[in-house]
Structures are given as structure tokens and as C-alpha cells.
Amino acid sequence: MPAPAKVCTCLWCNGDGEAAAQFYVALLPDSRIEATSQVLPGAPPLVIEFTLAGSPFMILNMVPSEGASPVRHGIAASISVRTEDQAETDRLWAALLDGGGEERRCGWLTDRFGILWQIVPDVLPKMLNDTDRAAAGRAREAMMKMRKIDIAALEAAFG
């Protein structure tokens, strides 16, 4: 097993962390479960280390105890995924919403585990940073009206 990364994103889950990690690694190439740490016999793993599209992650699997509040994720951190085309955008969008996810605006969604994601087609940042500022502005305006990013609609707005 390779040496652990010096920096790693840690996600907290409410006892369903192993299911979340298995789900995430099935979404993208170059993803895999690296290790799990079982602290108590018969209990879910406390830590799940995994690679997601080549980036290191870990899940701290906090099993809610009596009287303890469950972990709640905020909007201050998210996982952003760059997609090559509409087919990849659509596939990831549908998979992440499946089982109780929630759509948000501008390519954002929350998955069934409460993790916030942004699905960004490669063309979007290129359009938004284009030197033709009027075209970039039209693309931005079109994006602001979308939930899942629609590449054809962006291209039509961009001109």
C-alpha cells in the first residue's frame, strides 16, 4: 500500500461511511478503498481511507450515540468534479441524486449522505474565463438559471 498522503480531505458520516465510500469509488475511474480501521468488533469501521479519481479522502464514521446529534454537513466545503461531456455530467448527476439526493443551482447537489458536490463540465470554466467578456457573461447568466449544467444551452448562450 502506498504511503498515506500528507494532506487528505476527511468527511464525517453518521455510521454509513463505509456505504458512502463504496458508492463514491464506484462513480469515478482511479478510485478505490485503500484501508478501513475497525475499532470495535461488530461495529462499522471508524475510518475508511479511499482514493477518489486519484485524490486521497477519508471518512470518519461517527455512529450516532444516544443523545448525540448526528453529523450535519454545511455548504462551506464540497467535492467538485470536472466532467468531459454531457453524458458524464448526466451520469454523475443521476447517480449522486439517486436514493435521496437534492438538486441545487449552478451544478450543485447534495447526495444522500449529505455531502455537497459540484458537477462542472470542462467547457464551463473555459466559457466563464473567455476573453470575450460579453459571451462569458451570457454563459454565466445561462448557468445561473440551471440546476444540472446543460452544455448545449451554455453553448447557445455563449454564441
Secondary structure as UniProt FT lines:
FT   STRAND          9..13
FT   HELIX           17..27
FT   STRAND          32..37
FT   TURN            41..42
FT   STRAND          47..52
FT   TURN            53..54
FT   STRAND          55..61
FT   TURN            66..67
FT   TURN            75..76
FT   STRAND          79..83
FT   HELIX           86..97
FT   TURN            98..100
FT   STRAND          102..103
FT   TURN            106..107
FT   STRAND          108..110
FT   TURN            112..113
FT   STRAND          116..121
FT   HELIX           123..128
FT   HELIX           133..144
FT   HELIX           151..158
//
